């Protein structure tokens, strides 16, 4: 028979279980907050004394390269990626979708608030494998949540342009 002094009482065992559960939930929440998106913004600034408007580009650093976002006065959003690593594929989608799982290795999301909509840049960096394995491409998915009517996305190389399907204003 075991010595009663060598085992912790049942109450202490329950507290340890509760404490380990609280620590697990806290670490999960901290991970989700820590992997949250970085914020930036891009806008159009107009001169109040004249009719001159200038596009103010914004940049954000992602694991796969520097992203530059510009917005025109007609709310056409252009996102350009300067890849920092070779073998990077860029895809543009004209809708917004939820972020990926926070535990996915190599996954990050960067969001940029613009006057043309909320731009999300999801990067998935594939780690290098053994020499015998075919090299998988790194993936950048750029999406937008437009504030108004739906838009279309056009991807050319490492640039994605989002433009409205229906122009704002009354029908002609």
N, C-alpha and C positions, 0 to 999 in steps of 0.2 A: 504494500500500500504506500502511496506517495505521501510525502510529508506535507501536511496542510499549509505550512508556512512557505513552501516552495512554489505554490500555485497562487496566482492572484485571485482575489474573490470575484464572484460572478458580476458584481456591480462594476468593478474595475475593467473586466473584459468587455462589458457593454459600452462603457465610456470609450474604450480603445476603438471599438467598431464604429461608434458614432463619430469619433474624432477622425478616423481614417476616411469615412464617408464625406465628412465636411472638407477635409483636405483634398480629396479627389474632385469634388464639385468645384472647389475654389481654383484648383489648377486648371480644370477644364474651362471655367469662365475666364481665367486670366489668359489662357491660350487663345480663346476666341477673340478677346479684346485685343490682345497683342498681334494677332494675325489680321486684324481689321484693316480696312482700306485706308490708305493715305489720302488726304484731301488736297485738292488744288482747285483753281478756277481759271476760266478763260472768259474774256468779255470783249465787248465792243465799246470803245469810248468815243463820244462825239464832242466836238467843240461847241460849247453853248452859244458862242457868238457867230458861228457860221454853219455851213452844211458839210463840214469835213468830219468824217468818221474814220477812225483807225482801228484796225484789228490788233488786239493785244494778245500775242501768243503766250501760252503757258507751257511749261515743261515739267515733266515728272520723271524721275529715274525709276525704272523697273529692273528686275534681275536680268532681263534679256536686252536692255538698251534704254536709251533716252527717248521719251515720247514727247512730241510737240503737238499741241492742240491749238487750232485757230478757228475763229467763228466770224463769219461775215455778217453784214447788217441784215441779210436775208435769212439768217439763222442756218446757213450751210456750215456744218462742222467738218473740219478736216483733221484727221489724226495721222501723224507720221511717226514711224518707229525707225530709229537709227540702231540697227542690231549690233549688239556688243559681242555676240557669239555667232559663229557660222551655223548654217542649217536651221534657220528660223523661218517658220511659215506664219503669215499673218492672214486672219480671216475676219471680215466685218459682217456683223448681223444687225439688222435694223430694229431690234427689239431688245428688251432687257430681261434677263433671267437671273435666278438666285445664284449666290456665290457657291462655289464648290465646297467640298468637305474640307474642314480646317486641317485635318490630319494628312491630306494628300501631299506626299513629298514633292517639292519643287513647285508647288502651286502658290501664287500670290494674286491678290486683286488690288488694283489701284483705281480710284474713282476721281473724276474731275467734273465739277459742276460748271456748266457753261450756260449761256443764254439760250443755246439751241437744244439743251437737254443734258441729262446726267450721263456722262460717258464712263463706262467701266472697261478696264483693261485687265483681262485675265491672262496670266502667263503661266505656262507649264514647262518647266525646264527638265528635260530628260537627262538623267546622269549617264555618263559614258559607260559602255559595257565592255565585255571582252572583245578582242579584235575579231573573233569569228562571227560576232553578231552584227547584223545590218544596223547601220546608224539610224536611229529614229530622230525625226525632226523635233526641234523645240517648237512650241505652239503658242501663239498670241491670238486671243479672241477679243476683238474690240466690239462692244455693243453700246447701244444708246437707249435711254428712256426719254423720248421726246415729250416736251411739255404740252404739245398741241396735236395737230393731225399726224397721221403716220408718215414715215419717211422711208427712203430707200437707201441702201448701202452699196457703194461701188469700191471694190478693192483693186488697186493697181500696185503690184510689188509689195512694198511695206507701208503704203498709204491707204487709208480708208476715208471716203467722203460720204457724209450723211446729208441728204437733201430732202426737202419736203416733197411729197407726192402731189399734194394740192397746195398751191401758194395761199398764204393768208390773205384775208380780205374778202369782200363780196364777190360773188361769181360775175364774170364778165358777160 
